[in-house]
């Protein structure tokens, strides 16, 4: 049994997927327009660890991560 903190109810609750035996995760990825720092790594470590936990418990996991703030700042930095 997986129990997670629900920030809406402010309680630790048993995880119950919407679809039996399947978990879909859409998570924030790194903001890549500046120097790397610990804040860039935190979501990757947290969400990858959670994905691995779900897989170990037998769930089929769909994991999608985005890249944030893709705009002219990133293009300019890449060209530099």
C-alpha positions as CSV (number, residue, x, y, z in Angstrom):
1,X,0.0,0.0,0.0
2,X,1.3,3.5,-0.9
3,X,0.3,6.4,1.3
4,X,0.9,10.0,0.2
5,X,0.3,13.4,1.6
6,X,-2.7,15.0,0.0
7,X,-2.2,18.8,0.1
8,X,-5.9,19.4,-0.6
9,X,-7.1,17.5,2.5
10,X,-3.9,18.1,4.5
11,X,-3.9,14.3,5.4
12,X,-1.8,11.3,4.5
13,X,-4.0,9.0,2.4
14,X,-3.9,5.7,0.6
15,X,-3.0,6.2,-3.0
16,X,-5.8,5.0,-5.3
17,X,-5.2,5.4,-9.1
18,X,-8.0,6.6,-11.4
19,X,-7.5,3.6,-13.6
20,X,-6.7,0.2,-11.9
21,X,-3.0,-0.6,-12.1
22,X,-2.2,2.5,-14.1
23,X,-0.6,5.8,-13.1
24,X,-0.2,8.9,-15.3
25,X,2.3,11.5,-14.2
26,X,2.6,14.9,-15.9
27,X,5.4,16.7,-14.0
28,X,7.4,20.0,-14.2
29,X,10.8,19.6,-15.8
30,X,13.9,21.8,-15.6
31,X,14.0,25.4,-16.5
32,X,17.0,25.4,-18.8
33,X,17.8,29.0,-19.6
34,X,20.4,29.6,-16.9
35,X,23.1,27.9,-14.9
36,X,22.2,24.5,-13.3
37,X,21.4,24.6,-9.6
38,X,19.9,22.3,-7.0
39,X,16.4,23.5,-7.8
40,X,16.7,22.1,-11.3
41,X,17.5,18.6,-9.9
42,X,14.8,18.5,-7.2
43,X,11.8,17.7,-9.4
44,X,13.7,15.2,-11.4
45,X,14.9,13.3,-8.3
46,X,11.5,13.5,-6.5
47,X,9.3,12.5,-9.5
48,X,11.7,9.9,-10.8
49,X,11.8,8.3,-7.4
50,X,8.0,8.3,-7.2
51,X,7.7,6.8,-10.7
52,X,10.1,4.0,-9.6
53,X,8.1,3.4,-6.5
54,X,4.9,3.0,-8.5
55,X,6.6,0.7,-11.0
56,X,8.0,-1.5,-8.2
57,X,4.5,-1.8,-6.8
58,X,3.3,-3.1,-10.1
59,X,1.7,-0.1,-11.7
60,X,2.0,0.6,-15.4
61,X,3.3,4.2,-15.4
62,X,3.0,6.9,-18.1
63,X,5.5,9.6,-17.2
64,X,5.6,12.9,-19.1
65,X,8.0,15.8,-18.1
66,X,8.0,19.2,-19.8
67,X,10.7,21.8,-20.2
68,X,9.6,25.1,-18.8
69,X,10.1,28.6,-20.1
70,X,11.0,27.6,-23.7
71,X,11.1,31.1,-25.2
72,X,13.4,33.8,-26.6
73,X,15.6,33.7,-23.5
74,X,16.5,30.1,-24.1
75,X,17.1,30.6,-27.8
76,X,19.3,33.6,-27.1
77,X,21.4,31.7,-24.4
78,X,21.7,28.7,-26.8
79,X,23.1,30.9,-29.6
80,X,25.6,32.5,-27.2
